[in-house]
Amino acid sequence: MSVDQILPLPNFSECEKGVNAAEIQARARERVRAAQRAAQEAAQAAASEAQNTTEETAQKIEEEEEEEEEVGESSAAGARRRTRASTSNTPQTKARPRRRAARNDDDEYMKMDEGEDDEEEADTSITLQTSTSARKRKRATTTVQVNLSALGEDSDEDTPVRVRGRKLTKAQLKKQKEAEAKKHRRGLISNDSDSDFEMARVPVPGQIAFCAECNCRFTVTPYSKSSSDGDGLLCHACGKKNAPVEVAAKKKRQTTRTNKKSSARALLDGDRSGVKTLQEMCIALVAKHIDDVEALGDIGSHNMDKICQIISKNRSLNDHTMKLFLEPAEHVLRFYDCSKIQSDNLRQIGAFCPSLQRLHLKFCGRMNDDCLDYYGTQLKELKALDLFGAFNVTEECYVRFFENCGRKLKEFGVSDTSRFRVKAMEALVDNCPDLEVLRLKTLTNIDDECIRLLTGLPNLRILEISEPTMELTDGPIIDILNTCGSALRELNLNQCSQLTDLTIDAIHESCGQLEILELERVELLTSEGLTNLFTGWDINHGLTTLNLTRCIELDAAGFAKIIDHSGRTLERFNINSCKEVNQEAWDFLMEFTLPQLEEFDVSFIRSVNDAVLEGLMKVAPKMHTIKAWGCFKLTEAIPLREGLHLIGREADLLS
């Protein structure tokens, strides 16, 4: 309604001659009164429309509640119906505001009037508890208490009947559970008590409380401790009484955990538990202070080798400490980590140890051609040389070395280099006719034709061709086995992934003296081929070491043939990740005895459980090491016998 409609301006055109001012003012007042009456009528119409809308909304809500809540006459709906029936004589304009007032957000409880219906309401007390939000009205949660004595049943207490209300959302339920769990962890409530009542009893930090033991007044802090019986909190003085016991218990738990971790670490390092000898402690002390040692003296080659292993593991073998091991009369020298030794100092080995017969150098990446040439001229009695990681030595240097020392060389090993090629292999075969041990590992440029040259070494007893970069096939390996297989005692073909059952058949026909067989990650081998290898292998009297890691086709039948042929002679047996070995294979094993077995690797075989472990301890009395990584069925239920080490059990690592 515009301003002109409420207070219209006077029409000054009517102010003609003959109309006085009093008449003009009277007309203006009349128009003002008319505008006020129109405004009142419009406000009454709007209020009536709003009231009708509110009544319709309230009626719809009541109908929805009556449909959703399926309760008897003792429920809140019945109470509301009886209330409406008892108040039907009152005017409608008074009943409506009463309902709206009962549903107001400020009202927490709505109590029903008693005495309006004496027959139905005399022995029933009803309490309605409603929860609403600012945006919309939620369903009420109703608790009805019925006096059972009026129904003819004996009861000391009123039985509450809880009517189903609106469900909480997932987020609300999660928040409620987290709050209750936090209260339980803090010891504020117990499972068999009312949480609201207990929370009201527990003092909060800053309040004054009485000690449960000495009954003195004290101020509650977040660090106040509960009494042993849980009846209350303790003051600072009483809480400190049990502090030494708690600290000792905590230290004991930490010590136990540390001891378990140390034991697991020692097992992985190969250390045996038990009291160390005086000799071992002295060796460890010398290795710890190796930088302050001027000379080791005459302590024996075995002890010197132990010290060298320890300081190599600690990365303490350098240009200074290596000189402690250079003795003129030394015949065997092994350096396990030469990464910190310069080439000039490696050359001093030939100058200080001219009588060396066996030289083993590992991680000798700083060695160059001058160093190896110096060994070839100075070490006149050298019979065995192992160079691991000498990637700076050229092919021509290898050729010169074999020409100088090849006639007396019995053992040679080389690994992790790309410069040992066909010319070096030809020089090795031509100049080392009496070679008995050959180890070729991780050589980049060795192929089938290069390997076939080894047929010119008929006296080989130990042959290792492992982890080749180029794929090797069955042909050259079969030719080598047909030439020198009858004298082989150790054969290592680890990670020659393209070999098949044809190589296994050649081993069966030629290798009668074989004792150690390494076939790790030769995944094309079938269980049938392995079964044929150990079936009727009469020329062989049993293997002492067998490694079939990741030969994934090995099943119970092949496992049974292995045990039947070599079970009495096996000392080290590795079937890591042979997942087809099932309970049938273990049942077959339990019928045999493995008198020489010392190490057994059954990692990542799902059929291994506590019963299998217990059976292995019975059939292998000499066994001292079992590796069981990834065998999740093993528990701590089976105690280990004295001297037996179980490596990889999950229960030991997580405790």
C-alpha positions in Angstrom: 0.0 0.0 0.0 1.6 3.3 -1.1 1.9 6.4 1.0 -0.5 8.2 -1.3 -3.2 5.6 -0.4 -2.7 6.0 3.3 -2.3 9.8 3.5 -3.4 11.3 0.2 -2.4 14.8 -0.4 -5.2 17.4 -0.3 -6.5 18.5 -3.7 -5.8 22.1 -3.8 -7.8 22.5 -6.9 -10.9 22.2 -4.8 -9.9 25.2 -2.7 -12.0 27.5 -4.7 -13.6 30.6 -3.7 -16.4 29.9 -1.3 -14.8 26.8 0.5 -13.3 27.6 3.9 -10.3 26.0 5.7 -12.4 24.0 8.3 -14.1 22.0 5.6 -10.9 21.2 3.9 -9.4 19.8 7.3 -12.5 17.7 7.9 -12.2 16.0 4.5 -8.6 15.3 5.2 -9.3 13.6 8.6 -12.0 11.5 6.9 -9.6 10.2 4.3 -7.1 9.3 7.1 -9.6 7.3 9.0 -10.6 5.4 5.9 -7.0 4.5 5.2 -6.6 3.2 8.7 -9.7 1.0 8.5 -8.4 -0.5 5.2 -5.0 -1.3 6.8 -6.7 -3.0 9.8 -8.8 -5.2 7.5 -5.7 -6.2 5.4 -3.8 -7.2 8.6 -6.7 -9.3 9.9 -7.0 -11.1 6.6 -3.2 -11.9 6.6 -3.4 -13.1 10.3 -6.4 -15.4 9.5 -4.6 -16.9 6.5 -1.4 -17.6 8.5 -3.5 -19.2 11.3 -5.2 -21.5 8.8 -1.8 -22.5 7.3 -0.5 -23.3 10.8 -3.5 -25.4 11.7 -3.2 -27.4 8.5 0.5 -28.0 9.1 -0.1 -29.1 12.7 -2.8 -31.4 11.5 -0.5 -33.0 8.9 2.2 -33.5 11.5 -0.2 -35.2 13.8 -1.4 -37.5 11.0 2.2 -38.5 10.1 3.0 -39.2 13.8 -0.1 -41.4 14.1 0.9 -43.4 11.0 4.6 -43.8 11.9 4.4 -44.6 15.7 2.8 -48.0 16.1 2.2 -48.0 19.8 -0.7 -49.0 22.1 -3.0 -46.8 24.1 -0.2 -46.4 26.7 2.0 -44.6 24.1 2.3 -40.9 23.6 -0.1 -40.9 20.7 -2.8 -42.5 22.9 -2.1 -39.9 25.5 -2.4 -37.1 23.0 -5.7 -38.6 21.7 -7.1 -38.9 25.3 -5.9 -35.3 25.9 -7.8 -34.1 22.9 -10.8 -36.0 23.9 -10.8 -34.6 27.4 -10.4 -31.1 26.1 -12.9 -31.3 23.3 -15.4 -29.1 25.3 -12.9 -26.2 25.3 -12.8 -23.7 22.4 -10.7 -24.5 19.4 -8.8 -21.2 19.7 -7.5 -22.3 23.1 -6.4 -25.8 22.2 -4.3 -24.8 19.3 -2.0 -22.4 21.2 -1.6 -25.1 23.9 -0.2 -27.6 21.4 2.0 -24.9 19.9 3.3 -24.0 23.3 4.0 -27.6 24.1 6.0 -27.9 20.9 8.0 -24.8 21.6 11.8 -25.2 21.5 12.2 -23.8 25.0 10.0 -26.6 26.5 11.9 -29.8 27.3 9.0 -31.8 28.9 5.3 -31.8 28.3 3.3 -33.2 31.2 -0.2 -34.6 30.6 -2.9 -33.3 32.9 -4.0 -36.0 35.3 -7.5 -36.4 36.6 -9.3 -35.6 33.3 -9.9 -39.3 32.6 -9.9 -41.1 36.0 -10.6 -44.6 34.5 -7.6 -44.6 32.0 -5.1 -42.2 33.6 -5.3 -43.2 37.3 -2.4 -45.7 37.4 -0.3 -44.5 34.4 2.3 -41.8 34.5 3.6 -40.6 31.1 6.7 -38.5 30.5 7.3 -37.2 27.0 10.8 -36.1 26.1 11.1 -34.2 22.9 14.2 -32.9 21.0 13.8 -30.3 18.3 16.1 -28.3 16.0 16.0 -24.7 14.9 15.2 -25.6 11.3 12.7 -28.4 11.5 10.8 -30.5 14.1 12.3 -34.0 14.7 10.4 -37.0 16.0 9.9 -37.1 19.7 11.5 -39.8 21.9 8.9 -41.0 24.3 9.4 -42.9 27.5 6.3 -44.4 29.1 6.3 -45.8 32.6 3.5 -48.2 33.5 2.6 -49.2 37.0 2.3 -53.0 36.7 0.6 -53.3 40.1 -2.6 -51.9 38.5 -2.4 -54.8 36.0 -2.3 -57.4 38.7 1.5 -58.1 38.5 4.0 -57.7 41.3 6.9 -55.4 40.6 9.1 -53.3 42.8 9.8 -50.7 40.1 8.0 -49.2 37.3 8.9 -50.7 34.0 9.9 -48.2 31.3 8.8 -48.8 27.8 10.8 -46.9 25.3 9.2 -45.9 22.0 11.3 -45.9 18.9 12.4 -42.4 17.9 14.2 -41.0 14.9 17.5 -42.8 14.2 20.8 -40.9 14.6 22.9 -40.4 11.6 26.2 -42.3 11.1 28.2 -39.2 11.9 26.3 -38.8 15.2 26.6 -42.5 16.1 30.3 -42.4 15.4 30.8 -39.3 17.5 28.8 -40.8 20.4 30.8 -44.0 20.3 34.1 -42.1 20.3 33.0 -40.1 23.3 31.9 -43.2 25.2 35.2 -45.0 24.3 37.2 -42.0 25.5 35.3 -42.0 28.8 36.0 -45.7 29.3 39.7 -45.2 28.6 39.9 -42.5 31.2 38.1 -44.7 33.7 35.3 -42.2 34.1 32.5 -44.7 33.5 32.1 -48.5 33.6 30.1 -50.8 31.4 27.5 -51.7 34.0 26.7 -48.1 35.2 24.8 -45.2 33.9 27.2 -43.0 32.0 25.4 -39.7 32.8 25.3 -40.5 36.5 29.0 -41.5 36.6 30.1 -38.4 34.6 28.2 -36.3 37.1 30.1 -37.9 40.0 33.7 -37.5 38.5 35.2 -34.2 39.4 36.7 -32.2 36.6 40.1 -30.5 36.7 40.0 -27.4 38.9 37.4 -28.7 41.3 37.9 -29.6 45.0 37.7 -33.3 45.8 38.5 -35.6 48.7 41.2 -38.3 48.4 39.9 -41.9 48.3 42.7 -43.0 50.7 43.6 -40.2 53.1 40.3 -38.3 52.8 42.1 -35.0 52.5 41.0 -32.1 50.3 42.9 -31.5 47.1 42.5 -29.8 43.7 41.8 -32.1 40.8 44.2 -31.9 37.9 44.4 -33.7 34.6 47.1 -36.0 36.1 45.1 -37.1 39.2 45.1 -40.9 39.4 42.2 -43.1 40.3 42.2 -45.4 43.3 42.8 -49.1 43.0 39.1 -49.9 43.6 37.9 -47.1 41.3 35.9 -45.4 44.0 37.5 -42.0 43.5 40.6 -40.0 42.8 43.9 -39.8 44.8 45.7 -36.7 46.0 49.2 -36.0 44.8 50.9 -37.6 47.9 48.9 -40.8 47.6 49.3 -41.0 43.9 53.1 -40.9 44.2 53.2 -44.0 46.5 52.7 -46.4 43.6 54.9 -44.4 41.2 58.1 -46.5 41.7 56.1 -49.7 41.0 54.6 -48.3 37.9 57.9 -47.0 36.6 59.5 -50.4 37.3 56.7 -52.2 35.4 57.1 -49.8 32.5 60.9 -50.3 32.3 60.4 -54.1 32.5 58.0 -53.9 29.5 60.4 -51.8 27.6 63.3 -54.1 28.4 61.3 -57.1 27.3 60.4 -55.4 24.0 64.0 -54.4 23.5 65.3 -57.9 24.2 62.9 -59.4 21.7 64.0 -56.9 19.0 67.7 -57.6 19.8 67.1 -61.3 19.6 65.3 -61.0 16.2 68.1 -58.8 14.9 70.8 -61.3 16.1 69.0 -64.1 14.3 68.9 -62.2 11.1 72.7 -61.5 11.4 73.4 -65.1 12.1 74.5 -64.6 15.7 73.7 -67.4 18.1 72.2 -66.7 21.5 74.0 -67.6 24.7 77.0 -66.4 26.6 79.9 -65.3 24.4 83.3 -66.8 25.0 86.3 -64.7 26.2 87.8 -65.0 22.7 84.7 -63.6 21.0 84.5 -60.7 23.4 88.2 -59.9 22.8 87.6 -60.0 19.0 84.6 -57.7 19.3 86.6 -55.3 21.5 89.5 -55.2 19.1 87.2 -54.6 16.1 85.5 -51.8 18.0 88.8 -49.9 18.6 90.5 -51.0 15.3 91.6 -47.4 14.6 93.7 -47.4 17.7 95.4 -50.8 17.1 98.9 -50.7 15.9 99.4 -54.4 15.2 97.3 -57.6 15.7 100.2 -59.8 16.5 100.2 -63.6 16.2 96.5 -64.3 16.8 96.0 -66.9 14.1 94.4 -66.7 10.6 90.9 -67.6 11.9 90.7 -64.8 14.4 92.1 -62.3 12.0 89.4 -63.3 9.5 86.7 -62.8 12.1 88.1 -59.3 12.9 88.1 -58.5 9.2 84.5 -59.6 8.9 83.4 -57.4 11.8 85.2 -54.2 10.6 84.0 -54.8 7.0 80.5 -55.0 8.3 81.0 -51.7 10.2 82.5 -50.1 7.1 85.8 -49.6 9.0 88.1 -51.4 6.5 90.1 -48.6 4.9 93.6 -47.7 3.8 94.9 -47.6 7.4 93.2 -50.7 8.9 93.9 -53.0 6.0 97.6 -52.9 6.8 97.0 -54.8 10.0 96.2 -57.9 8.0 99.2 -57.8 5.7 101.6 -60.4 7.0 104.5 -61.7 4.9 103.8 -65.3 5.8 100.1 -65.1 5.2 98.7 -67.6 2.7 95.0 -66.7 2.7 93.6 -63.1 2.7 90.0 -62.1 2.5 88.8 -58.5 2.4 85.0 -58.4 2.5 84.6 -54.7 1.7 87.3 -52.9 -0.3 85.1 -49.9 -1.2 87.2 -47.5 1.0 90.6 -48.8 -0.1 92.4 -47.0 -2.9 94.0 -48.9 -5.8 97.5 -48.1 -4.7 96.9 -49.6 -1.3 95.3 -52.7 -2.9 98.5 -53.1 -4.8 100.4 -53.3 -1.6 98.9 -56.7 -1.0 101.3 -58.1 -3.7 104.3 -56.3 -2.0 103.6 -57.3 1.6 102.2 -60.8 1.1 104.3 -62.5 -1.7 103.4 -66.0 -0.4 99.6 -65.6 -0.9 97.9 -68.6 -2.3 94.2 -67.5 -2.0 93.0 -63.9 -2.4 89.4 -62.9 -2.0 88.5 -59.2 -2.7 84.9 -58.1 -2.5 83.5 -54.7 -3.7 86.9 -53.8 -5.2 85.5 -51.2 -7.6 88.7 -49.1 -7.2 91.0 -51.8 -8.6 92.5 -51.0 -12.0 94.7 -52.7 -14.5 98.0 -51.8 -12.8 96.9 -53.5 -9.6 95.9 -56.8 -11.3 99.0 -56.8 -13.5 101.1 -56.4 -10.3 99.4 -59.4 -8.8 100.2 -61.4 -11.9 103.9 -60.7 -11.6 104.4 -60.7 -7.8 102.1 -63.4 -6.5 104.0 -66.4 -7.7 102.1 -69.0 -5.6 98.6 -67.7 -6.2 96.2 -70.5 -6.9 92.8 -68.9 -6.2 91.5 -65.5 -7.0 88.0 -64.0 -6.5 87.3 -60.5 -7.7 83.8 -59.3 -7.0 82.8 -55.9 -8.4 86.1 -55.1 -10.2 84.4 -53.2 -13.0 87.4 -51.0 -13.8 89.6 -53.9 -14.9 89.6 -54.2 -18.7 89.3 -57.4 -20.8 93.0 -57.1 -22.0 94.2 -57.1 -18.4 92.3 -60.3 -17.7 94.0 -61.8 -20.8 97.4 -60.8 -19.5 96.7 -62.2 -16.1 95.6 -65.6 -17.4 98.7 -65.8 -19.5 101.0 -65.1 -16.5 99.2 -67.1 -13.8 96.9 -69.5 -15.7 99.0 -72.7 -15.4 99.0 -72.7 -11.6 95.5 -71.2 -11.2 93.0 -73.7 -9.6 90.1 -71.4 -8.7 88.8 -68.2 -10.3 85.7 -66.1 -9.7 84.5 -62.8 -11.2 81.3 -61.0 -10.8 79.5 -57.7 -11.4 81.4 -56.5 -14.4 80.7 -55.8 -18.1 84.3 -56.1 -19.3 84.7 -59.9 -18.9 83.9 -60.9 -22.5 84.6 -63.6 -25.1 88.4 -62.9 -25.3 88.8 -63.1 -21.6 86.8 -66.4 -21.6 89.0 -67.8 -24.3 92.2 -66.9 -22.5 90.8 -68.5 -19.3 90.0 -71.8 -21.1 93.3 -71.8 -23.0 95.7 -70.9 -20.2 93.9 -72.6 -17.2 93.6 -76.3 -18.1 93.7 -77.4 -14.4 90.9 -75.0 -13.3 88.6 -76.8 -10.8 86.5 -74.0 -9.4 84.8 -71.3 -11.7 82.3 -68.8 -10.5 80.7 -66.4 -13.0 78.1 -64.2 -11.5 76.2 -61.2 -12.9 78.3 -60.8 -16.0 76.7 -58.5 -18.6 78.2 -59.7 -21.9 78.1 -63.5 -21.5 75.9 -65.3 -23.9 75.3 -68.9 -25.1 78.4 -69.1 -27.3 80.7 -67.7 -24.6 79.4 -70.2 -22.1 79.9 -73.1 -24.6 83.6 -72.4 -24.4 83.6 -73.9 -20.9 83.5 -77.4 -22.4 87.3 -77.1 -22.6 87.5 -77.3 -18.8 87.0 -81.0 -18.1 88.4 -80.9 -14.5 85.7 -78.6 -13.1 84.4 -79.6 -9.7 82.5 -76.5 -8.9 80.6 -74.5 -11.5 78.5 -71.4 -10.9 76.8 -69.5 -13.7 74.3 -67.4 -11.9 72.3 -64.2 -12.4 73.2 -63.7 -16.1 72.1 -60.5 -17.8 71.7 -62.2 -21.1 69.3 -65.2 -21.3 71.0 -68.6 -21.4 69.3 -71.6 -23.0 69.5 -75.3 -22.4 72.0 -76.1 -25.2 75.3 -74.8 -23.9 74.5 -75.9 -20.3 73.8 -79.5 -21.6 77.1 -79.5 -23.5 79.0 -78.5 -20.4 77.3 -81.1 -18.3 78.0 -83.8 -20.9 81.7 -82.8 -20.8 82.5 -82.3 -17.1 79.2 -83.3 -15.3 80.7 -86.5 -14.0 83.2 -84.7 -11.8 80.9 -81.9 -10.7 80.2 -81.7 -7.0 78.5 -78.3 -6.9 76.3 -76.8 -9.6 74.8 -73.3 -9.3 72.4 -72.1 -12.0 70.5 -69.5 -9.9 68.2 -67.2 -11.9 69.0 -68.8 -15.3 65.3 -68.3 -16.0 65.2 -69.8 -19.5 66.3 -73.3 -18.5 63.8 -76.1 -18.7 63.4 -79.7 -17.9 66.0 -80.6 -20.5 68.7 -79.3 -18.2 67.2 -81.4 -15.4 67.4 -84.5 -17.6 71.1 -83.8 -18.4 71.8 -83.5 -14.6 70.1 -86.8 -14.1 72.2 -88.5 -16.7 75.6 -86.9 -16.0 76.0 -85.6 -12.5 76.6 -88.7 -10.4 78.9 -87.0 -7.9 76.8 -83.9 -7.4 76.3 -82.8 -3.7 75.1 -79.2 -4.0 72.4 -78.1 -6.5 71.3 -74.5 -6.7 68.2 -73.8 -8.9 66.8 -70.6 -7.5 64.3 -68.8 -9.6 64.4 -71.3 -12.5 60.7 -71.0 -12.8 60.2 -73.0 -16.0 61.1 -76.2 -14.2 58.0 -78.4 -13.8 57.2 -80.7 -10.9 57.3 -83.6 -13.4 60.8 -82.7 -14.4 61.9 -82.5 -10.7 60.2 -85.8 -10.0 62.1 -87.5 -12.9 65.4 -86.1 -11.6 65.1 -87.8 -8.3 63.4 -91.0 -9.6 65.9 -93.8 -10.3 68.9 -91.5 -9.8 71.0 -94.4 -8.7 74.4 -93.0 -9.7 73.9 -90.2 -7.2 74.0 -91.1 -3.5 72.1 -88.0 -2.2 72.4 -84.3 -2.2 73.6 -82.3 0.9 72.3 -78.9 -0.3 69.2 -78.3 -2.5 67.9 -74.8 -3.3 64.6 -74.7 -5.1 63.5 -71.2 -4.2 60.7 -69.9 -6.5 60.4 -73.2 -8.4 56.7 -72.6 -8.2 55.6 -75.8 -10.0 57.0 -78.1 -7.3 54.1 -80.0 -5.7 53.6 -82.8 -3.2 54.7 -85.6 -5.7 58.0 -83.9 -6.5 58.6 -83.1 -2.8 58.0 -86.8 -1.9 60.6 -87.9 -4.5 63.2 -85.5 -3.1 62.7 -86.7 0.4 62.7 -90.3 -0.7 66.0 -89.9 -2.6 68.0 -87.3 -0.5 66.2 -87.1 2.8 68.9 -89.0 4.7 71.7 -86.8 3.4 70.2 -83.3 3.1 71.8 -80.7 5.4 70.4 -77.5 3.8 67.0 -77.5 2.1 65.3 -74.5 0.6 61.8 -74.5 -0.8 61.0 -70.9 -0.4 57.8 -69.8 -2.2 57.0 -73.3 -3.5 53.3 -72.6 -2.8 52.1 -75.9 -4.3 53.6 -77.9 -1.4 50.5 -78.8 0.6 49.5 -80.8 3.7 49.9 -84.1 1.8 53.6 -83.4 1.3 54.0 -82.7 5.1 52.2 -85.8 6.0 54.6 -87.8 3.8 57.6 -86.0 5.4 56.5 -87.0 8.9 56.9 -90.7 8.0 60.7 -90.2 7.4 63.7 -89.1 9.4 66.0 -86.3 8.3 69.1 -87.1 10.4 71.5 -84.6 8.8 69.1 -81.6 8.2 70.4 -78.4 9.8 68.7 -75.6 7.9 65.3 -75.6 6.3 63.6 -72.6 4.5 59.8 -72.9 4.2 59.1 -69.2 3.8 55.9 -68.2 2.0 54.3 -71.6 2.0 50.7 -71.3 3.2 50.3 -74.9 4.4 53.0 -74.4 7.1 51.3 -74.3 10.5 52.0 -75.2 14.1 51.5 -78.9 13.5 54.1 -78.9 10.7 56.6 -77.0 12.8 56.1 -79.5 15.6 56.6 -82.4 13.2 59.8 -80.9 11.7 61.3 -80.7 15.2 60.7 -84.4 15.6 61.9 -85.7 12.2 65.1 -83.5 12.1 66.9 -83.8 15.5 70.0 -81.8 14.3 68.1 -78.9 12.8 69.1 -75.5 14.3 67.6 -73.0 11.9 64.1 -72.7 10.3 63.2 -69.8 8.1 59.5 -69.2 8.0 58.8 -65.7 6.6 55.3 -65.2 5.5 53.9 -68.3 7.2 51.0 -66.6 8.9 49.5 -69.7 10.5 52.5 -70.1 12.8 51.8 -69.0 16.4 53.6 -69.0 19.7 51.7 -72.0 20.9 54.5 -74.4 20.0 57.6 -74.0 22.2 60.9 -74.4 20.4 63.4 -76.8 21.6 66.8 -75.6 22.9 69.2 -74.6 20.2 66.5 -74.2 17.5 66.1 -70.7 15.9 62.9 -69.8 14.1 63.4 -66.8 11.9 60.5 -64.8 10.4 57.6 -65.9 12.6 55.2 -63.0 12.7 54.3 -63.4 16.4 58.0 -62.9 17.3 58.4 -59.8 15.2 55.2 -58.0 16.3 55.5 -58.7 20.1 
